[in-house]
Amino acid sequence: MTEIDLISPSRQSEWGWLAVVNFILGGAGSGFYLINLTTMVIDSSFLEQQTSVPYDIVSLSIITLGLLCVAIETGRPLHGYYVFSQWGKSWMSREIIAFTMFVSAIVLNYFFPHWILNIVGVFSALFFMITQAFMVFSARAVTSWNTAIMPFIFLSSGLASGAGVALLFTLSDISAVGHTLPQISLLCVAFNLAIWLFYVRWYSAVSFPSVTGHLKLKSHLRKMFLAIAFGHFMPILLLLLLLWRSQAQHGAGEMVMGVLVGGSGLAIIISVAAQKAGIILSAGYTRRIVLKV
């Protein structure tokens, strides 16, 4: 049986770097909110004491910046209100609805603090992550996106990048880092690494080897090294060293603590950025369609 190419795979051109920035910042902002709120529940204080700017305002600012980037890419940011009319069939519309819910929860919680509003904030942050994931997953023409593991990639990478942002924020008072945030960050990075490696292995098994080559260690060796080696193994090592020195009571100075905390946080953020850029830009090839005769 002979295969005749009807449509050869080609790189998608609908989403560029501004869309990638939206996915990076959207996950980081919502993940930062979830990580910080979880840490506060466990430690009952944490980042409220790390900065004069409320953590929820920081989360909202990061997400908003990402949405502004994708609004600029569409070419008509002032017509963005039309997106609400497609909520029944468009994940982009649901993304804006999730953002509106998040904004409402934060604003109301600022003036009328209540734990129920925190729950609404958690739900809307998770919903925002899911909408971004399904925006990518629903693109059936792109083989590397239309896989069942894609929502888990956005969830794990969002939590990991949120942990990275939280780690960077602790640099304002490095002595108050504690154990909880490094432990949570370690779990998030390990979870993201496991999901990412499973995705690469899964994707390498699909019947689309010409696209697989763009994702594995061939033409994009540097990106993969940045995303996996530097961006995952390095923060895992730094966080383990941080926890070890804290538990062993070695009395590490603020400079050493700053290197461990800041280095791991920056590495996590870089890794997630490379991860999402690789998926959207490097592996964003349309499905091959053949005729068997």
N, C-alpha and C positions, 0 to 999 in steps of 0.2 A: 504494500500500500504506500502510495506517494503522498506527501504533504505539500500543499501549495499555499504559500502565505497570501492571505487576503488582506490582512492588516498587520504590518510589522510593528513590533514594540517601539514606542517613541517616548521621549521624556515629556511629562506633562508640563504645561506652561501657564496654567491658571494661577497657581500659587507660587510666589517667589519668597524672597527673604523677609519681607514685611509680614507675610502670613506666618512664616516660621517664628518670627519674633513674638507674634501674638500667641502662638502655642507655647512658646517658652515662658513668657511672662504670665500667661494665664494659669499655667500649671504652678509656677513659682509663687504667684500671689495667693491662689487658693490653698496651695500646700502649706505656705507659711502660716496662714490663718489656722489651719487644722493642726499643724505641728505645735504652734505656740499655745493654742487653746488646750491641747492635750497635756502639754508640759505644765501649764498653769494649774490644771486640775490635779495633777500629781504633786507638784511642788507648791501649789497654792500662792504663787507669786510670779516668779521668773521674769519674763521680759517686760512686765509692767514696771519693773525697777531698772531695766536696762536702758531705756530711752524715754525722753520726754514726749515723744510722738507715740500715740496709742498704736498697738500692733495691728488693730483692724483697719486703721486709716492707712497704714503702710501697705497692707494687703490690697486694699481697694485701689490705692494709687498704682501699684504694680499691674493689676489687672486692667485698669483703665488705660494705662499707657500702651498695653498690648492691643487693646481694642482700637485705640486711635491709629495704631500702625496699620492694622488691616483695613480700617476705614479709609485711610489715605491710599492704600493699594487699590481699592475698588474704584477710586476716582471721583466719587460723589459722597463725601462724608456727611454733608448737610442733608442728604436724603436718607439717612440711616433709619429714620422712623418708619419707613416703609417695610423694614424687615419684620416688624411685629405682625404684619398681616399674614405672614406665611407660617405661623407657629404650628399649624396642623401637619405640615409636610416638610418643613425645613429645619435642620439641626442648627443652622446659623440663627434662625429666629429663636429657637429654644435657648441658645447660648445667651442671647440678649435678655431673654426673660429670666434666666438664672442670674445674670448680672444685676438686673433690676431688683430681684428678690434679695440679693446679697447687699446691695446698696441700701435698700429699705431696712433690712435687719440691723445694719451697722448704724445708720442714722437714728433709728428709733431707740436702739440700745444705748446710744450716746446721751440722749435726752431722758429716756425712761428705762434705766438698766433693769433687766430681768433675765433670768436664766433661760426662759422660753425663747427669747430673741437670739441667745447664743445657739440654741438648737436649730433655729431657722437659719442662722448663719452657717452652721455646719452642713445642713442639708443643701443649701443653695451653693456652697463651695464645692461639695461633691457633685451636685447636679451640673455645675459649670464644667468641671473636669470631664464628666460623662458626655456632655454635649460636644465638647471639642473632640473627644475621641471618636464619636459617631459621625462627626463631620468628615473625618478622614476615612473611617471604616465604610461609610455609605458610598464612597467612590468606587463602584464595582469595576470600573474599567482599569483601575490600577491594582495589579495583583498584590503587590507588597503591602497595600493598605487594607484591602478587603479580606482580612484574616480575623478570626474570632478572638485572637489574643490582643488585638489593637487597643481595646478599652483598658485592659490590664497594663499595657505599656504606658498609657497616658496617666493612669492612676498611680503607678509605681514611680514614674519619672516626676510627676507633680509633687508627690510626697517627698521624694529625694531632694528635688530642687528647693522645696519649701524648707526642708531641714538645713540645706546649705545657706539660705538667706538668714535663717534663725541663728546659725553659727556665726555668721559675719556680724550680726547685730550684737552678739555678746562681747565683741571686742571693745565696746564702750565701757565695760566693767568685767574684765576677764576673770577677776577673783570670784565672781558669783556664778560661774558656769555650772558647777555642780556635776552630778552624774546623770541626771535624767535626760537632758538634751543629747549628750553624746551617745547614750544608749539607744534612744529613739532614732537618732540619725544613723547609727550603725545598722539598725534593723531595716531602715528605709533604703539605704544604699545596697545592702545585701539583697533585699527583695527586688530592687530595680535591676541589679546585676543578673539575678536568676531569671527574671522575666526577659531581659534583653538577650541573654544567651539562648534561652528557649526559643525566642522569636527567630534568631539567626538560624538555629538548627532546624526549626519547623520550616522556615522559608526556604532553606536549602534543599528541602525534600519535595517541594512543589514542582510541577511540570513546567517550569519557566526558568531554565538555567541561565539564559541570557541576561535576565534581570538579577538573578541571584549573585552573579559575579560583581554587580555594582554594590552589593551589601557586604560581601565577605572580604577577606583580606587579599584582595587582588588590586584593582585599580584605586581603591580607597583605603590603602593600608594605614596611612597617617591618621585618617579620621577614626578608623576603628581602634587604633592604638590610643588615640586621645580619649575616645569614649569608654573603652573597656579598661585598658591598663592604667592610664593616668587618672581617669575620672572615677574609677570604682575601687581598684585595688589600693591606690594611694590614700584616699580618704579613709578606707577601712583600716589600713595600717596606722595612719595618724590618730584615728579615733581609739584604736586599741592601745596605742602608746599613751594617749591622754587618760584613758580609764585605768591603765596599769599604774601610771605615776600617781594618780589620785588615790587609788585604793592602797597602794604601797606606801603612801604618805612620804614621798621623796621630797616634797616641798619644792616643786618646780617653780622657777621664777616666772614672772609675768611675761617676759620675752619668750621663753620656751612655750608657755601656755598659749601665747598669742600666735606663734608659728603653727602649733598643732591645730588649734581651733580655726584660725583664719585660713591656713593652708587646706585643711579638709573642706571647709565651706566653699572656698573658691574652686577647688578641684571638682566638687560635686556639681556646681552650677555649670562649669565648663563642659563637664561630661554630658549633662542633660541637654545642653545647647547643641553639642555635636551629635548627640543621639537623635534629636528631633530634626536637625538639619539633614542628617543622613537619610532619615526615613522620607522626608518630604521632598528634598531636592535630589539626593543621590540615587535613591531607590524608587523614585516616583515615575515609573515607566508603565505605559498602558499595556493592557493584556494583548497577547498575541492571538490572532484569529487565523485558523488554517482551514483549508478544505482538503479532506482526505479522498483521494481517487484511486 
